[in-house]
Amino acid sequence: MSTLKVNTIQNTAAAAYPFIKQIVVGTTVTQVDVSSTSFSDTGLTANITPKTTASKILILVSQSVDHNSRSVGQLKILRGASDLWDHIGIGDVDNMRGYHFIPFLDEPTSTSTLTYKTQMARHDQSGTINIQRADDGETSKSTIVLVEVGA
């Protein structure tokens, strides 16, 4: 059973914010463990179909990350298979929990359905990075917000 949730909000903001064409929100609480230096999907993804080729997509990510055994993670945002943003995150502290907050403005020049997602890899040290860590009966939620901005 998938815990990925996606909400689409269209035209509700159009009256107050005429440049916002649509907003899509994706969330997940499914834990993903990353111990490799190869990138793995974090389970956080959302799709949007821009209204015009002139539209830009504002991507807002809040990614739940727990660094274990002094591991340092590297997080990236992708549109399809294209890397858009790559960042070596904080870590190097046992059991350090937190969120990576990432804003990025994409200019896809497309009216096809676009898939945005995040991936994580261990950058250095050993150990495991837990994405959306679930323990002690609690889960951590990650969110991706896609905002189509037009002229």
MDTraj code that builds the backbone (N, CA, C; nanometers):
import mdtraj as md
import numpy as np

residues = "MET SER THR LEU LYS VAL ASN THR ILE GLN ASN THR ALA ALA ALA ALA TYR PRO PHE ILE LYS GLN ILE VAL VAL GLY THR THR VAL THR GLN VAL ASP VAL SER SER THR SER PHE SER ASP THR GLY LEU THR ALA ASN ILE THR PRO LYS THR THR ALA SER LYS ILE LEU ILE LEU VAL SER GLN SER VAL ASP HIS ASN SER ARG SER VAL GLY GLN LEU LYS ILE LEU ARG GLY ALA SER ASP LEU TRP ASP HIS ILE GLY ILE GLY ASP VAL ASP ASN MET ARG GLY TYR HIS PHE ILE PRO PHE LEU ASP GLU PRO THR SER THR SER THR LEU THR TYR LYS THR GLN MET ALA ARG HIS ASP GLN SER GLY THR ILE ASN ILE GLN ARG ALA ASP ASP GLY GLU THR SER LYS SER THR ILE VAL LEU VAL GLU VAL GLY ALA".split()
xyz = np.array([
    [0.0835, -0.1180, 0.0000],
    [0.0000, 0.0000, 0.0000],
    [0.0877, 0.1239, 0.0000],
    [0.0651, 0.2132, -0.0884],
    [0.1432, 0.3356, -0.1005],
    [0.0883, 0.4439, -0.0083],
    [0.1798, 0.5190, 0.0500],
    [0.1361, 0.6286, 0.1362],
    [0.1611, 0.7625, 0.0697],
    [0.1889, 0.7618, -0.0604],
    [0.2092, 0.8858, -0.1332],
    [0.0742, 0.9525, -0.1540],
    [0.0665, 1.0788, -0.1190],
    [-0.0587, 1.1528, -0.1340],
    [-0.0311, 1.2747, -0.2209],
    [-0.1154, 1.2968, -0.3203],
    [-0.0999, 1.4114, -0.4088],
    [-0.2317, 1.4874, -0.4148],
    [-0.2242, 1.6166, -0.3933],
    [-0.3405, 1.7042, -0.4046],
    [-0.3140, 1.8061, -0.5138],
    [-0.4127, 1.8346, -0.5939],
    [-0.4008, 1.9372, -0.6965],
    [-0.5014, 2.0471, -0.6663],
    [-0.4519, 2.1704, -0.6670],
    [-0.5368, 2.2865, -0.6437],
    [-0.5290, 2.3713, -0.7696],
    [-0.6396, 2.3845, -0.8410],
    [-0.6391, 2.4624, -0.9635],
    [-0.7411, 2.5745, -0.9545],
    [-0.7035, 2.6877, -1.0075],
    [-0.7915, 2.8034, -1.0221],
    [-0.8411, 2.8634, -0.8911],
    [-0.8136, 2.8036, -0.7760],
    [-0.8593, 2.8620, -0.6504],
    [-0.7803, 2.9879, -0.6170],
    [-0.6556, 2.9916, -0.6559],
    [-0.5741, 3.1084, -0.6278],
    [-0.5775, 3.2083, -0.7429],
    [-0.6407, 3.1720, -0.8539],
    [-0.6364, 3.2550, -0.9740],
    [-0.6935, 3.3945, -0.9536],
    [-0.7982, 3.4066, -0.8753],
    [-0.8587, 3.5379, -0.8541],
    [-0.7654, 3.6305, -0.7768],
    [-0.7050, 3.5800, -0.6707],
    [-0.6178, 3.6626, -0.5877],
    [-0.4760, 3.6727, -0.6444],
    [-0.4306, 3.5663, -0.7114],
    [-0.2945, 3.5606, -0.7644],
    [-0.3004, 3.5179, -0.9102],
    [-0.3232, 3.6106, -1.0028],
    [-0.3463, 3.5728, -1.1425],
    [-0.2265, 3.5052, -1.2099],
    [-0.1092, 3.5137, -1.1505],
    [0.0085, 3.4515, -1.2117],
    [0.0262, 3.3071, -1.1678],
    [-0.0473, 3.2622, -1.0661],
    [-0.0411, 3.1230, -1.0229],
    [-0.1471, 3.0449, -1.1001],
    [-0.1029, 2.9490, -1.1799],
    [-0.1940, 2.8721, -1.2646],
    [-0.2478, 2.7479, -1.1939],
    [-0.1621, 2.6814, -1.1164],
    [-0.2044, 2.5632, -1.0414],
    [-0.0996, 2.5288, -0.9357],
    [-0.1439, 2.4530, -0.8361],
    [-0.0564, 2.4075, -0.7286],
    [-0.0807, 2.2587, -0.7101],
    [0.0276, 2.1812, -0.7058],
    [0.0193, 2.0375, -0.6820],
    [0.1036, 2.0067, -0.5588],
    [0.0472, 1.9267, -0.4675],
    [0.1185, 1.8908, -0.3451],
    [0.1288, 1.7392, -0.3364],
    [0.2503, 1.6897, -0.3156],
    [0.2722, 1.5470, -0.2937],
    [0.3358, 1.5256, -0.1580],
    [0.2917, 1.4224, -0.0856],
    [0.3492, 1.3908, 0.0449],
    [0.3714, 1.2404, 0.0553],
    [0.4624, 1.2019, 0.1430],
    [0.4838, 1.0607, 0.1738],
    [0.5365, 1.0466, 0.3155],
    [0.5029, 0.9340, 0.3774],
    [0.5551, 0.9002, 0.5102],
    [0.6238, 0.7637, 0.5073],
    [0.6398, 0.7054, 0.3907],
    [0.7034, 0.5739, 0.3781],
    [0.8539, 0.5858, 0.4001],
    [0.9057, 0.5090, 0.4957],
    [1.0490, 0.5154, 0.5246],
    [1.1291, 0.4509, 0.4127],
    [1.2393, 0.5183, 0.3740],
    [1.3344, 0.4681, 0.2755],
    [1.4721, 0.4771, 0.3397],
    [1.5475, 0.3672, 0.3378],
    [1.6815, 0.3640, 0.3958],
    [1.7847, 0.3662, 0.2840],
    [1.8811, 0.4575, 0.2954],
    [1.9842, 0.4738, 0.1927],
    [2.1209, 0.4528, 0.2579],
    [2.1946, 0.3526, 0.2109],
    [2.3288, 0.3280, 0.2643],
    [2.4341, 0.3243, 0.1540],
    [2.3915, 0.3487, 0.0312],
    [2.4792, 0.3433, -0.0846],
    [2.5196, 0.4842, -0.1289],
    [2.6301, 0.4923, -0.2011],
    [2.6706, 0.6192, -0.2606],
    [2.6040, 0.6396, -0.3971],
    [2.5208, 0.5438, -0.4392],
    [2.4390, 0.5581, -0.5595],
    [2.3051, 0.6192, -0.5194],
    [2.2495, 0.7033, -0.6039],
    [2.1241, 0.7707, -0.5718],
    [2.0055, 0.6745, -0.5761],
    [1.9160, 0.6916, -0.4793],
    [1.7928, 0.6128, -0.4692],
    [1.6749, 0.7072, -0.4559],
    [1.5601, 0.6668, -0.5106],
    [1.4375, 0.7451, -0.4944],
    [1.3981, 0.7496, -0.3470],
    [1.3499, 0.8653, -0.3025],
    [1.3074, 0.8819, -0.1636],
    [1.1590, 0.8533, -0.1451],
    [1.0863, 0.8320, -0.2543],
    [0.9424, 0.8112, -0.2475],
    [0.8632, 0.9402, -0.2585],
    [0.9329, 1.0536, -0.2640],
    [0.8656, 1.1831, -0.2744],
    [0.8593, 1.2239, -0.4211],
    [0.7371, 1.2356, -0.4748],
    [0.7197, 1.2667, -0.6157],
    [0.5855, 1.3359, -0.6385],
    [0.5766, 1.4135, -0.7449],
    [0.4505, 1.4773, -0.7857],
    [0.4577, 1.5071, -0.9349],
    [0.3409, 1.5069, -0.9997],
    [0.3295, 1.5354, -1.1432],
    [0.2509, 1.6633, -1.1640],
    [0.2905, 1.7375, -1.2675],
    [0.2183, 1.8594, -1.3045],
    [0.2207, 1.8720, -1.4570],
    [0.1121, 1.9242, -1.5128],
    [0.1043, 1.9496, -1.6570],
    [0.0902, 2.1001, -1.6762],
    [0.1987, 2.1679, -1.7155],
    [0.1918, 2.3140, -1.7333],
    [0.0900, 2.3536, -1.8399],
    [0.0269, 2.4686, -1.8175],
    [-0.0746, 2.5204, -1.9103],
    [-0.0128, 2.5806, -2.0362],
    [0.1079, 2.6395, -2.0224],
    [0.1770, 2.6995, -2.1376],
    [0.3257, 2.6671, -2.1312],
    [0.3928, 2.6799, -2.2455],
    [0.5375, 2.6567, -2.2481],
    [0.6143, 2.7703, -2.1812],
    [0.5503, 2.8840, -2.1606],
    [0.6160, 2.9969, -2.0938],
    [0.6104, 2.9851, -1.9410],
    [0.5326, 2.8916, -1.8905],
    [0.5194, 2.8763, -1.7451],
    [0.6500, 2.8304, -1.6813],
    [0.6682, 2.8725, -1.5578],
    [0.7782, 2.8247, -1.4740],
    [0.7164, 2.7425, -1.3620],
    [0.7939, 2.6495, -1.3092],
    [0.7473, 2.5663, -1.2001],
    [0.8337, 2.5946, -1.0775],
    [0.7704, 2.6481, -0.9743],
    [0.8383, 2.6690, -0.8466],
    [0.8250, 2.5397, -0.7676],
    [0.9387, 2.4811, -0.7321],
    [0.9430, 2.3542, -0.6588],
    [0.9841, 2.3846, -0.5159],
    [0.9030, 2.3410, -0.4209],
    [0.9314, 2.3596, -0.2788],
    [0.9337, 2.2216, -0.2142],
    [1.0491, 2.1826, -0.1609],
    [1.0651, 2.0503, -0.1017],
    [1.0952, 2.0637, 0.0467],
    [1.0280, 1.9826, 0.1258],
    [1.0594, 1.9649, 0.2672],
    [1.0831, 1.8154, 0.2861],
    [1.2108, 1.7759, 0.2914],
    [1.2476, 1.6334, 0.2944],
    [1.2952, 1.5946, 0.4333],
    [1.2264, 1.4978, 0.4944],
    [1.2627, 1.4467, 0.6259],
    [1.3830, 1.3534, 0.6134],
    [1.4897, 1.3832, 0.6908],
    [1.6136, 1.3065, 0.6805],
    [1.6697, 1.2798, 0.8203],
    [1.7152, 1.1572, 0.8424],
    [1.7797, 1.1180, 0.9677],
    [1.9148, 1.0571, 0.9318],
    [2.0221, 1.1226, 0.9751],
    [2.1574, 1.0744, 0.9465],
    [2.2044, 0.9873, 1.0624],
    [2.2392, 0.8612, 1.0346],
    [2.2893, 0.7683, 1.1355],
    [2.4366, 0.7403, 1.1125],
    [2.5068, 0.7075, 1.2170],
    [2.6477, 0.6662, 1.2096],
    [2.7344, 0.7693, 1.1395],
    [2.7067, 0.8958, 1.1647],
    [2.7863, 1.0069, 1.1121],
    [2.7825, 1.0178, 0.9600],
    [2.6823, 0.9582, 0.8956],
    [2.6718, 0.9627, 0.7503],
    [2.6305, 1.1021, 0.7035],
    [2.6801, 1.1398, 0.5873],
    [2.6447, 1.2670, 0.5254],
    [2.5701, 1.2352, 0.3962],
    [2.4531, 1.2963, 0.3784],
    [2.3713, 1.2656, 0.2620],
    [2.3822, 1.3699, 0.1535],
    [2.3517, 1.3264, 0.0334],
    [2.3470, 1.4146, -0.0826],
    [2.2079, 1.4012, -0.1433],
    [2.1338, 1.5120, -0.1477],
    [1.9961, 1.5135, -0.1947],
    [1.9896, 1.5862, -0.3286],
    [1.9050, 1.5350, -0.4185],
    [1.8866, 1.6057, -0.5446],
    [1.7408, 1.6032, -0.5868],
    [1.7051, 1.7030, -0.6680],
    [1.5721, 1.7125, -0.7285],
    [1.5873, 1.6808, -0.8765],
    [1.4936, 1.6024, -0.9281],
    [1.4948, 1.5675, -1.0698],
    [1.3612, 1.6009, -1.1340],
    [1.3668, 1.6391, -1.2612],
    [1.2488, 1.6447, -1.3476],
    [1.2693, 1.5330, -1.4475],
    [1.1883, 1.4284, -1.4378],
    [1.2128, 1.3097, -1.5193],
    [1.3482, 1.2527, -1.4805],
    [1.4364, 1.2381, -1.5795],
    [1.5712, 1.1880, -1.5529],
    [1.6738, 1.3005, -1.5442],
    [1.6298, 1.4259, -1.5550],
    [1.7223, 1.5402, -1.5552],
    [1.7453, 1.5936, -1.4144],
    [1.8725, 1.6016, -1.3751],
    [1.9086, 1.6616, -1.2469],
    [1.8850, 1.8117, -1.2531],
    [1.8110, 1.8636, -1.1554],
    [1.7865, 2.0074, -1.1498],
    [1.8653, 2.0739, -1.0388],
    [1.8789, 2.0048, -0.9277],
    [1.9402, 2.0643, -0.8088],
    [2.0075, 1.9528, -0.7311],
    [2.1293, 1.9779, -0.6831],
    [2.2069, 1.8768, -0.6127],
    [2.2739, 1.9435, -0.4937],
    [2.2626, 1.8819, -0.3765],
    [2.3161, 1.9439, -0.2557],
    [2.3711, 1.8382, -0.1613],
    [2.4895, 1.8624, -0.1094],
    [2.5439, 1.7771, -0.0043],
    [2.4936, 1.8323, 0.1269],
    [2.4163, 1.7516, 0.1956],
    [2.3490, 1.7969, 0.3170],
    [2.4339, 1.7848, 0.4405],
    [2.3752, 1.8286, 0.5471],
    [2.4406, 1.8205, 0.6761],
    [2.4363, 1.6774, 0.7261],
    [2.5196, 1.6483, 0.8203],
    [2.5256, 1.5144, 0.8772],
    [2.6417, 1.5104, 0.9729],
    [2.7144, 1.4004, 0.9728],
    [2.8339, 1.3833, 1.0535],
    [2.8062, 1.3895, 1.2038],
    [2.6819, 1.3656, 1.2432],
    [2.6440, 1.3577, 1.3834],
    [2.5538, 1.2356, 1.3965],
    [2.5792, 1.1500, 1.4951],
    [2.4948, 1.0323, 1.5129],
    [2.3508, 1.0709, 1.5404],
    [2.2594, 1.0042, 1.4703],
    [2.1151, 1.0205, 1.4894],
    [2.0678, 1.1648, 1.4795],
    [2.1216, 1.2380, 1.3852],
    [2.0788, 1.3754, 1.3638],
    [1.9553, 1.3754, 1.2739],
    [1.8438, 1.4269, 1.3243],
    [1.7193, 1.4330, 1.2484],
    [1.6910, 1.5762, 1.2076],
    [1.6308, 1.5900, 1.0917],
    [1.5945, 1.7239, 1.0473],
    [1.5253, 1.7188, 0.9128],
    [1.5042, 1.8375, 0.8583],
    [1.4413, 1.8510, 0.7280],
    [1.5320, 1.9316, 0.6371],
    [1.5384, 1.8904, 0.5129],
    [1.6039, 1.9706, 0.4107],
    [1.4929, 2.0514, 0.3435],
    [1.5035, 2.1828, 0.3468],
    [1.4072, 2.2713, 0.2808],
    [1.4724, 2.3253, 0.1546],
    [1.4100, 2.2995, 0.0405],
    [1.4716, 2.3325, -0.0874],
    [1.3726, 2.4064, -0.1761],
    [1.4025, 2.5316, -0.2119],
    [1.3238, 2.5991, -0.3156],
    [1.4025, 2.5968, -0.4469],
    [1.3349, 2.5728, -0.5578],
    [1.4016, 2.5740, -0.6878],
    [1.3006, 2.6168, -0.7928],
    [1.3422, 2.7045, -0.8843],
    [1.2558, 2.7513, -0.9931],
    [1.3004, 2.6857, -1.1231],
    [1.2116, 2.6075, -1.1822],
    [1.2403, 2.5350, -1.3061],
    [1.1708, 2.6043, -1.4229],
    [1.2342, 2.6013, -1.5397],
    [1.1785, 2.6568, -1.6626],
    [1.1729, 2.5457, -1.7680],
    [1.0704, 2.4590, -1.7615],
    [1.0693, 2.3395, -1.8463],
    [1.0310, 2.3612, -1.9928],
    [0.9694, 2.4721, -2.0311],
    [0.9211, 2.4994, -2.1677],
    [0.8462, 2.3800, -2.2268],
    [0.7466, 2.3327, -2.1530],
    [0.6722, 2.2144, -2.1939],
    [0.5274, 2.2254, -2.1474],
    [0.4383, 2.1590, -2.2226],
    [0.2998, 2.1433, -2.1775],
    [0.2674, 1.9954, -2.1575],
    [0.3707, 1.9129, -2.1544],
    [0.3536, 1.7703, -2.1252],
    [0.3550, 1.7500, -1.9743],
    [0.3025, 1.6379, -1.9296],
    [0.3051, 1.6060, -1.7872],
    [0.4496, 1.5870, -1.7428],
    [0.4873, 1.6570, -1.6364],
    [0.6231, 1.6529, -1.5829],
    [0.6214, 1.5852, -1.4465],
    [0.7181, 1.4980, -1.4231],
    [0.7321, 1.4307, -1.2951],
    [0.8539, 1.4860, -1.2232],
    [0.8322, 1.5354, -1.1022],
    [0.9398, 1.5849, -1.0170],
    [0.9549, 1.4903, -0.8992],
    [1.0792, 1.4631, -0.8584],
    [1.1028, 1.3746, -0.7461],
    [1.2370, 1.4084, -0.6810],
    [1.2595, 1.3492, -0.5649],
    [1.3882, 1.3651, -0.4974],
    [1.4576, 1.2296, -0.4885],
    [1.5897, 1.2360, -0.4839],
    [1.6727, 1.1178, -0.4633],
    [1.7793, 1.1515, -0.3602],
    [1.8265, 1.0488, -0.2895],
    [1.9288, 1.0660, -0.1864],
    [2.0360, 0.9600, -0.2051],
    [2.1602, 0.9978, -0.1726],
    [2.2725, 0.9043, -0.1692],
    [2.3581, 0.9389, -0.0484],
    [2.4311, 0.8407, 0.0000],
    [2.5285, 0.8681, 0.1057],
    [2.6502, 0.9311, 0.0406],
    [2.6925, 1.0467, 0.0883],
    [2.8054, 1.1175, 0.0273],
    [2.9387, 1.0661, 0.0803],
    [2.9489, 1.0481, 0.2099],
    [3.0717, 0.9955, 0.2684],
    [3.0405, 0.9250, 0.3994],
    [3.1425, 0.8801, 0.4671],
    [3.1305, 0.8028, 0.5903],
    [3.0581, 0.6717, 0.5616],
    [3.0254, 0.6018, 0.6646],
    [2.9467, 0.4794, 0.6495],
    [2.8124, 0.5033, 0.7168],
    [2.7315, 0.4017, 0.7214],
    [2.6040, 0.4157, 0.7900],
    [2.4880, 0.4281, 0.6942],
    [2.3736, 0.4577, 0.7525],
    [2.2488, 0.4620, 0.6775],
    [2.1804, 0.5962, 0.6988],
    [2.1196, 0.6451, 0.5934],
    [2.0383, 0.7658, 0.6015],
    [1.8940, 0.7201, 0.5901],
    [1.8130, 0.7556, 0.6894],
    [1.6713, 0.7184, 0.6885],
    [1.5903, 0.8370, 0.6398],
    [1.5163, 0.8164, 0.5317],
    [1.4274, 0.9183, 0.4784],
    [1.2868, 0.8862, 0.5304],
    [1.2149, 0.9893, 0.5790],
    [1.0833, 0.9678, 0.6399],
    [1.0904, 0.8600, 0.7482],
    [1.1875, 0.8737, 0.8409],
    [1.2101, 0.7710, 0.9429],
    [1.0843, 0.7461, 1.0261],
    [1.0558, 0.6194, 1.0446],
    [0.9410, 0.5792, 1.1249],
    [0.9906, 0.4933, 1.2411],
    [0.9788, 0.5440, 1.3627],
    [1.0120, 0.4641, 1.4794],
    [0.9339, 0.5142, 1.6000],
    [0.9292, 0.4347, 1.7026],
    [0.8551, 0.4703, 1.8237],
    [0.7108, 0.5086, 1.7930],
    [0.6525, 0.4462, 1.6911],
    [0.5139, 0.4750, 1.6571],
    [0.4929, 0.6070, 1.5861],
    [0.6000, 0.6752, 1.5523],
    [0.5891, 0.8040, 1.4844],
    [0.6468, 0.7931, 1.3443],
    [0.5941, 0.8745, 1.2539],
    [0.6479, 0.8816, 1.1185],
    [0.6823, 1.0267, 1.0875],
    [0.7709, 1.0433, 0.9939],
    [0.8074, 1.1764, 0.9472],
    [0.7533, 1.1941, 0.8066],
    [0.6992, 1.3100, 0.7793],
    [0.6389, 1.3367, 0.6492],
    [0.7301, 1.4266, 0.5661],
    [0.7427, 1.3926, 0.4385],
    [0.8110, 1.4772, 0.3416],
    [0.7074, 1.5308, 0.2444],
    [0.7312, 1.6537, 0.1947],
    [0.6347, 1.7214, 0.1084],
    [0.7057, 1.7854, -0.0101],
    [0.6420, 1.7763, -0.1268],
    [0.6880, 1.8499, -0.2445],
    [0.5685, 1.9302, -0.2956],
    [0.5899, 2.0591, -0.3178],
    [0.4864, 2.1487, -0.3678],
    [0.5333, 2.2010, -0.5039],
    [0.4481, 2.1859, -0.6050],
    [0.4770, 2.2368, -0.7395],
    [0.3789, 2.3504, -0.7677],
    [0.4325, 2.4675, -0.7967],
    [0.3495, 2.5847, -0.8240],
    [0.3776, 2.6301, -0.9668],
    [0.2753, 2.6224, -1.0536],
    [0.2923, 2.6727, -1.1901],
    [0.2714, 2.8237, -1.1881],
    [0.3730, 2.8942, -1.2336],
    [0.3707, 3.0400, -1.2369],
    [0.3757, 3.0834, -1.3829],
    [0.2788, 3.1626, -1.4250],
    [0.2731, 3.2078, -1.5632],
    [0.2762, 3.3587, -1.5709],
    [0.2936, 3.4090, -1.6901],
    [0.2982, 3.5538, -1.7109],
    [0.1603, 3.6099, -1.7319],
])
top = md.Topology()
chain = top.add_chain()
for i, resn in enumerate(residues, 1):
    res = top.add_residue(resn, chain, resSeq=i)
    for name in ("N", "CA", "C"):
        top.add_atom(name, md.element.get_by_symbol(name[0]), res)
traj = md.Trajectory(xyz[None], top)
